Amino acid sequence: MPLIDLPLLKERLGPLAGRFDVDALDDCDSTSSELMRRADRGAPSGTVVVADRQSAGRGRRGRSWLSTPESSLTFSLLWRFGGSATRLAGLSLAVGVGLVRALESLGACGVRLKWPNDVLLETAAGHAKLAGILIELSSDRRGTQAVIGIGLNLAPPAGELGAPAAGLSQALAAAPERHAVLAAVLRELAALLDGFAVDGFAGLKSEWQSRHAWQGAAVQILGDGEAPRAGTCLAVDDDGALLLDTPAGIERVFSGDVSLRRA
């Protein structure tokens, strides 16, 4: 049986339970891939797929996302918007704000954001990755659908990792309970995505900025087949672009297929 108990999750969601159609799986290839297949068959906005294990979970730039039962929470949410995908610039940053709000509502401290789609935790050794967000968009005559994939470490990951990673348990006085975490995230995302549909990222820019882990830091922008670009993180624009102060002036950097690293 999956570790998510749907009646208990519905109880945790309270009045908002009706906005979500949640399916909990023991395993799947990827919650986002599974949700895309369901979206193609007409699944409604608010459909959620959560899985204990993924055989082909993925993050940005083709990276894999490892998940294990009880130590992580991996799920994808389908949300439908009117209009074209161009109206959704900055959506991954907005979702990051919602994720931080949810974790703080549970009592988490030291949670920060890294452009464009990572959630970090301040630890004694520095910032470590707590969660990742991957958004995949597709449009048709009815509008644009967003499949929002989230992978959140509930406990610090074990084994060899390419970068520092943390678990939510390090930010809370007691071990996080999966149903409470998932319900808190879905509640925050429902309100945030409703507002985003009207105001876009501009209405969330200042809040994102206040939680920016690398504000004023010297960084490098790495892109496939391109020379690294060095500069200082200044801010983000209304469309979620990173404003980078470089020797050649201020550059606007879009997420696309680039990676941000500390210099």
VOGU-650352 format. One record per atom (N, C-alpha, C, CB): residue in one letter; x, y, z. Coordinates in pm, whole numbers, plus 50000, padded with zeros to 5 digits. Each point is the difference from the previous one (the first is absolute). Glycine has a CB too. Example, Ala and Ser with C-alpha at 12.3 -4.5 7.8 and 13.67 -1.06 7.14 Angstrom:
VOGU-650352
a513194943150780/a499115011950000/a500905012050000/a498114988350125/s501545022249803/s500825011950006/s499235010950073/s501184993749785/
//
This chain:
VOGU-650352
m500844988050000/m499165012050000/m500885012650000/m498164987450124/p501435023049801/p500775012550004/p500015006050140/p499415004149760/l501625003650269/l500135006050132/l499055011850019/l502374992850003/i497035012149889/i499015010650012/i498614993950015/i501445015749863/d497894987550246/d498644995450027/d499045011049952/d500754985750201/l498485011549695/l499205010549937/l498915005850092/l500454988849783/p498835003150295/p499035005950093/p500665009450102/p498594979749971/l502615016450077/l500705008650095/l500465012849933/l500754979750127/l499735019449750/l500415012149928/l498815009249979/l501834987249886/k497035007350078/k498795008149981/k499645007350128/k499194984049825/e500955009050286/e499725006350130/e500965011650025/e499144978150089/r502155020149877/r500995010550019/r499735012149908/r501684982450066/l497785014949815/l499725010849906/l498795008350042/l500984986149819/g498125008050255/g498835007350048/g499135004949886/g501315006850199/p498225005849807/p499075005149899/p500554999849858/p499075014250176/l502264985349809/l500595000149866/l500094986149937/l501285020150068/a498294969650003/a500134986449949/a499304998549865/a500124991550234/g498795015549745/g499254998949877/g500715005749878/g498005001050137/r503055006849884/r500725005949887/r501054990549944/r499625022450098/f500634966649970/f501054990949957/f499464985949982/f501685014050119/d498844979449778/d499724985849976/d501344992850011/d497965004849846/v502294989250269/v501324994450031/v499994984949981/v500425018750164/d500624976349769/d500204985649986/d501384996850056/d498484998549794/a501574992050298/a501264995950063/a500414986449944/a499455013050211/l501794986449738/l500514987849937/l501184994550080/l499255008349775/d500884978350223/d501194993950058/d501235004049921/d498644980650082/d501255018749784/d501145003549915/d499485003649861/d501554984850131/c499285022449796/c499715003549861/c501325004249935/c497605007350054/d502384995149815/d501235004649936/d500345014050048/d499524985749799/s499525023350194/s500165013850045/s498615005650025/s502175003149869/t497655003650242/t498685005650028/t499595010049892/t500394996850246/s500575010749701/s499665009749896/s499634992949870/s501545016750106/s499194972849857/s499664992549879/s498624993750013/s502434995649960/e497294998750156/e498704993950023/e498895010649994/e501084982350142/l499185029349914/l498995010550000/l499785005649859/l500635005850236/m500434995149685/m499845004449861/m499104990549923/m502275010650009/r497914976550013/r499144990249931/r498555001950042/r501904983749989/r497885019050137/r498635002250047/r499445013249947/r500504986650206/a500365023649786/a499565012849944/a499574998449856/a501555012150155/d499184979949769/d499644997549860/d498644993349989/d502424998149943/r497174994850161/r498694993449999/r498925008850063/r501164977950012/g499225034850019/g498995009450049/g499935001950149/g498774993949805/a502265002050270/a499995001950145/a499795014750033/a501534980150031/p497695023050072/p499705014050033/p501135006950074/p497624993850009/s502335019349990/s500915008050080/s499864996050146/s499875019249836/g501254979650233/g499984995650139/g500274985250018/g498415018150043/t501804974649846/t500374985950011/t501434998850055/t498464994149806/v501734996850288/v501314998150064/v500364985249994/v499625019850154/v501634977449810/v500544986550008/v501185000450096/v499264994149762/v500694997750342/v501094999050097/v500464985550003/v499105019350140/a502214978549861/a500534986449995/a501084998150106/a499494998749754/d500544989250303/d501054996650096/d501344998149930/d498294989450147/r501675004949733/r501244997349925/r499805004049855/r500604981150155/q500475024349784/q500015003149858/q501194992749936/q498895022750040/s500874970749849/s501094993449930/s500715009349903/s498784978550024/a500555032649940/a500595009449904/a499645014350037/a499874982549819/g500195020550310/g499755013750044/g501045009449941/g498964991650212/r500645020749760/r500935008949932/r499895014250055/r499864985849794/g501255021550188/g500055014150034/g500375008049878/g500614994650236/r499815017749785/r500395008549888/r501234994549930/r499045019850118/r501074983549752/r501154996649917/r500264984949996/r500975022450053/g497944969749958/g500124985649988/g500564992950121/g500295004049764/r499895003150347/r500534993550120/r498954990750059/r501495019850046/s498984969850022/s499074991050067/s499705005450140/s500884980249868/w497955015850185/w499645003650137/w499754986950074/w498975022549931/l501854974750168/l499884987750076/l498995001750112/l502374994049944/s496784996050075/s499025000750109/s499904986350066/s498725018249882/t501064982150248/t499834987750075/t498835001750095/t502464994749983/p496794994750044/p498865001250091/p500425005450136/p498904981149880/e500285027350177/e500145005750133/e501085010750012/e499234978450085/s501755021849823/s501045010350010/s499805011349900/s501574982550079/s497445016149832/s499765010549901/s498535000449964/s502324997349911/l497295013750027/l498645001949952/l500105004549856/l499105005950232/t500424985849675/t500095003249858/t498594999549942/t502364990749984/f497255020449953/f498655000749944/f499965010249888/f499014993350222/s499945005949698/s499785009549891/s498565004750004/s501794989049859/l498035023650109/l498695006650002/l499705005549862/l500265005750245/l498544991649705/l499555005549873/l499185012550026/l499994977149895/w500375033750035/w499255012550013/w499785005749860/w500975004750232/r497814999049740/r499655005249867/r499795015150006/r498944977849939/f501645029249964/f499905014549991/f499385003849865/f502015002950153/g497255008149845/g499535005449874/g501145007649931/g497655001550091/g502324999149777/g501025007449926/g501224991749968/g499195020350110/s501804986449832/s501204993149952/s501044998650110/s499555008849772/a501474983250199/a501074997550097/a500815012650029/a500114976449921/t499885033449989/t500775012350023/t499525007550123/t500405001649754/r498364996150287/r499465006650119/r500514993850129/r497965005749869/l502754983150120/l500414992650120/l501475001750033/l498224983749950/a502415026749996/a501415002650032/a500165001850150/a500365010849774/g500644982650283/g500255001150144/g499204990250084/g500505023749961/l498804966849975/l499164990950077/l500824991550097/l498404999449809/s502774995850150/s500794991650090/s500455007850123/s500774986649804/l499525026350180/l500375008350115/l498815001950092/l501735011849861/a497094990250078/a498795001750080/a499714987550082/a499105015949829/v501044972450109/v499774987550073/v500994998750116/v499144989249789/g502105015450190/g500974999950109/g499545008150119/g501794997049832/v497605014650141/v499465008250109/v498924992350076/v500505021049869/g498614972450057/g498954992250066/g500564988750084/g498505005849814/l502544987750136/l500624989050074/l500635005050130/l500424987949783/v500275023450210/v500605005550121/v498935004250100/v501975007849865/r496984998650086/r498895003950090/r499464987850074/r499415019049846/a500394970050080/a499444988050061/a500924994450107/a498814995049787/l502485004350183/l500954994350097/l500115008950124/l501274989249811/e498705023850168/e500035009150115/e498744998850084/e501435015649870/s497434981650067/s498764998350076/s500064987750091/s498755011149813/l502144979650153/l500204988050082/l501055002350109/l499364986049804/g501265025950195/g501015003350101/g501424999449952/g498434991650161/a501805005949711/a501364999049947/a500695013650002/a499304980749856/c501975019350178/c500805012250002/c501194998349905/c499305005150240/g501175006149706/g501204999749917/g499784995349859/g501214996250204/v497545004049747/v499714995549864/v500145011949905/v498424982050086/r502325016049806/r500285010949906/r499814995249856/r501635010250164/l498424999249744/l499794997049858/l501265002649920/l497595005750025/k502644985949876/k501105001849905/k499415000449860/k501664988150154/w498715022149770/w499515001249863/w500494988349916/w499965025050023/p499214969049888/p498605003849982/p499004991050071/p500695009149785/n499744979150264/n498954990750048/n500454990850112/n499075000849773/d501895003350308/d500444991950113/d499595006550131/d501934991349864/v497815000250234/v499765004450137/v501174994950083/v497454999849973/l503175009350102/l501204996850078/l499705001150148/l501475008149813/l499384985450265/l499935001250145/l501345005150051/l498294981350015/e501665028750071/e501225005050062/e500464990050106/e499325024149956/t501904970950029/t500564990750099/t501325005850050/t498884980049889/a501705013550210/a501285004650054/a501094999849894/a499324991650225/a500544999649677/a501014998849895/a499695008549877/a500464977150082/g498455030549924/g499605008149886/g498654995749947/g502395003449942/h497225001849942/h498714996649942/h500044986149938/h499555024249958/a499404968050064/a499884986649943/a498624998649937/a501624990450171/k498315001749723/k498754998649926/k498984992150080/k501265001349785/l497555004550229/l498924993750073/l498924994749905/l500465015250194/a499294992149698/a498954996049907/a500325005449861/a498294999850186/g501134993749715/g500125004549862/g498645000649934/g502294990149987/i497595018749916/i498745002249929/i500264998649851/i499135015550183/l500034977049749/l500094998849855/l498615002349942/l501964983850014/i497915026349898/i498715003149939/i500084997449851/i499515017350178/e499524975449773/e499914996949857/e498675005049947/e501504979650027/l498565028649868/l498825006749945/l499644994449864/l500605020650126/s498124979349844/s499534997149865/s498715007949978/s501054976750002/s498775027749874/s498865008649967/s499164994049889/s501315020050071/d497414983149931/d499104996949890/d498975011249993/d500344974850025/r498605023249897/r499025010749980/r499275003750129/r499734992249766/r500304999050333/r499295002850126/r500855008150098/r498734979049968/g502575021750010/g500885007250092/g501294992450021/g498025009850113/t502544991350006/t501304993850031/t499884991550125/t501215019249893/q499344968850100/q500034991650119/q501434999750053/q498074985949915/a502035015050217/a501294999250068/a500024987450085/a500235025250002/v500784966549975/v500244988550087/v501145004150092/v499214982749826/i500465019050301/i500945005350100/i500534988450083/i498785022350008/g502474974149967/g500624989050074/g500835005350116/g500044986249792/i499795007850325/i500735004250120/i500614987850067/i498455019850032/g502824981249999/g500694989850079/g500555006650125/g500594986649794/l498985008750321/l500365006050129/l500634989450089/l498135016949980/n503074986050072/n500654991050094/n499405001950139/n502135000649865/l497274989050189/l499515000650138/l501134997250099/l497724992749922/a503204998850038/a501204997050079/a501225002349912/a498764982950144/p502405019749913/p501205001949918/p500284987749915/p500945015450173/p499284986249696/p500284988549914/p501304993150041/p498775011349812/a501264975550170/a501214992350030/a500754997349871/a498904989450200/g502365006749813/g500804996149885/g500785011649941/g498344982449954/e502345014549936/e500835009949932/e499125009449918/e501934983749992/l498215029350032/l499205009949930/l500925010149932/l498114996950165/g501435008549724/g500825009649927/g500055013750064/g499454987649798/a499615015450291/a499945013350064/a499414998350139/a499755011849776/p500504997750315/p499444998950135/p498474999149997/p501955013050088/a497494978149993/a498554998250006/a499584999350146/a499984987949778/a498805016450248/a499485000450136/a498614993850003/a501355020650051/g498144977050070/g498664994850018/g499185009350087/g500864976849974/l497835022950006/l499115008750077/l500104997350149/l498465001049806/s501894986850231/s500144996650142/s501045008750070/s499334976649946/q501635028849977/q501035008550058/q499485014050033/q501714987149873/a497125016350071/a499455013450020/a498825000250096/a500765005749771/l498894982650284/l498844998950088/l500404993750132/l498484998149800/a500755004950303/a500284994350131/a499654985150004/a499575022350104/a499444973649817/a499604985949994/a500024995549855/a498575002450208/a501534984549772/a500054994549864/a498735003849924/a501434980850079/p498705023249796/p498835004149922/p499084988349968/p501365018349902/e497344984050103/e499014989949968/e499535002449857/e499274998050244/r500804991749672/r499795001549856/r498665006549964/r501444980149970/h497485015650096/h498695005349966/h499895014950032/h499024977350043/a501555026550071/a499975014150038/a500815008449901/a499734993550242/v501425001349714/v500845007449906/v499295001549866/v502074991650116/l497424997349830/l499355000649869/l498775008950004/l500844977049949/a498375022150157/a498815008550011/a500385014750007/a498804981450116/a502235021949961/a500435013950012/a500465005549865/a500684995850239/v500074996249685/v500495004549870/v498835002049904/v502184987950037/l496905002849957/l498865001349908/l499135011950036/l500044975349965/r499755027050163/r499195011750041/r500655012949953/r499184987450200/e502115013849822/e500695012349959/e500015001549847/e501444998450206/l498764990649723/l500055001049854/l498655003749942/l501834983249999/a497095012150059/a498675003549949/a499815015150003/a499094978050079/a501215028250033/a499845014550012/a500995007449911/a499204997150235/l502034998149763/l501035006949922/l499724999249850/l501654994950180/l497964993449771/l499754998549856/l498765007749956/l501094977450009/d497925023750078/d498855008649968/d500445014449980/d498504984850132/g502375020049957/g500505013749988/g500915001749881/g499825002350245/f501004987649727/f500935000749888/f499245001249868/f501684986650129/a497205006649860/a499215000649877/a499535014349970/a499264976450041/v500645031750062/v499545013949982/v501175009749988/v497934994450130/d503035004549961/d501075010050011/d501344995649946/d498835008350195/g501334978849771/g501304995249956/g501025000550113/g499475007749769/f501814991450194/f501054999750100/f500245013750064/f501054981349875/a498555029350057/a500285013650052/a499475001950141/a499925008549767/g498934985450263/g499425001550133/g500754992450108/g497845003149890/l503084988150071/l500744991950096/l501485003350002/l498354982049967/k502065027149945/k501445002749983/k500665004450129/k499545006249764/s499865003050309/s500655005250121/s500124989150106/s499105022949949/e499894968450060/e500084989250098/e501084990049961/e497565002950051/w502534993849819/w501074991149957/w501355006350033/w498554990849815/q501585022150156/q501265007050021/q500424999550148/q499475015049805/s499564986250284/s500325000250144/s500504986450049/s498275017750032/r501494971849890/r500414986550040/r501174994849916/r497654995750072/h502935013049847/h501044996149906/h501304996950076/h498945014249820/a501514973350172/a501174995750077/a501285006449951/a498864978550043/w501265024249828/w501265004649943/w499955014749961/w500404976949918/q498765030850147/q499925014249971/q501365006750023/q497555000050063/g502975006949836/g501285006950012/g501214990949989/g498845016250139/a500944971049830/a501124990549994/a500634999949861/a498894985950175/a502415011349822/a500704998249873/a499674986149947/a501885015850071/v497684983649803/v499554987349943/v500544998149858/v497925001250141/q501894986949808/q500264997049860/q498754994049938/q502464996450047/i497265007549830/i498934994249923/i500634990149902/i498525020850023/l501074966649986/l500564989649914/l498934995549902/l501594992650182/g498745007249691/g499104995349897/g500704990149910/g498755021550009/d500504969349935/d500604990049913/d500655006649879/d498284983250075/g503015013849906/g500715005149884/g500345014750006/g498874982849874/e500975023550243/e500285014250014/e501085002150106/e497635005849931/a503125004950052/a500985003750103/a499255004850124/a501735006249823/p498764990650298/p499345004750121/p499935015350004/p500814979550120/r498095025749931/r499845014450019/r500045002850149/r498635002349787/a502205007250253/a500155003250142/a499335013250031/a502164987450008/g497335013850113/g499385012550042/g499484999050142/g499395004749764/t499845005150275/t499425000650135/t498495000049989/t502005012750087/c497364978849993/c498534999550001/c499455013150055/c500044974950030/l499155032049890/l499385012350046/l498574997850045/l501475012649844/a497714982250067/a498574998750029/a499394991349892/a499905022750115/v498764976249887/v499284993749891/v499025010249943/v500234977050105/d499455021249767/d499105009249932/d498564995050013/d501835006349838/d497235001550108/d498594996450011/d499674986849932/d499485024150010/d501344971949893/d499764987549930/d500864988550053/d499395013349799/g501284988950313/g500804989550062/g501424999149950/g497934988050029/a502485020849879/a501384999949952/a500935004750112/a499225004449763/l501974989650244/l501015004150097/l500765012149946/l500214976250086/l499945034149997/l500795011649963/l501404998050054/l497955015350000/l503004984049907/l501394996850035/l500885012149969/l499614975449953/d501085029350149/d500935011249982/d501344994649952/d498835013550181/t501554989849695/t501224994949939/t500915011749961/t498774979549915/p502495017750053/p500895010849955/p499475007349877/p501914987150093/a497255006049828/a499455006249879/a498685007250025/a501124982349868/g498415017450257/g498725006350032/g499034989850058/g500385016749818/i498384987550202/i498994991350059/i499384991349890/i499515017050182/e500544970049838/e499434990449905/e498764993650060/e502274995649902/r496755001650012/r498824992450040/r500234985549958/r498455020349976/v501454970750119/v500254985849974/v498694992550019/v502435001950075/f497204990449823/f498794991950007/f500384985650035/f498835014949832/s500274978050233/s500344986850053/s500424990649888/s498405003550188/g500724993749716/g500364991849886/g500894988250039/g499815020149858/d501294978450071/d500914988950023/d501325005150059/d498934987249811/v500975020250299/v501195004950067/v499984995750145/v500115019649844/s501054981350219/s500144996150141/s500745011150073/s500014975249941/l499575027450183/l500595010750080/l500894993750107/l498015015349958/r503224989650052/r500954994850099/r500675011650073/r500404979449860/r499975018250267/r500795009950071/r501385000849937/r498724995850214/a501815016349775/a501335001949940/a501074995850100/a499145019049856/
//
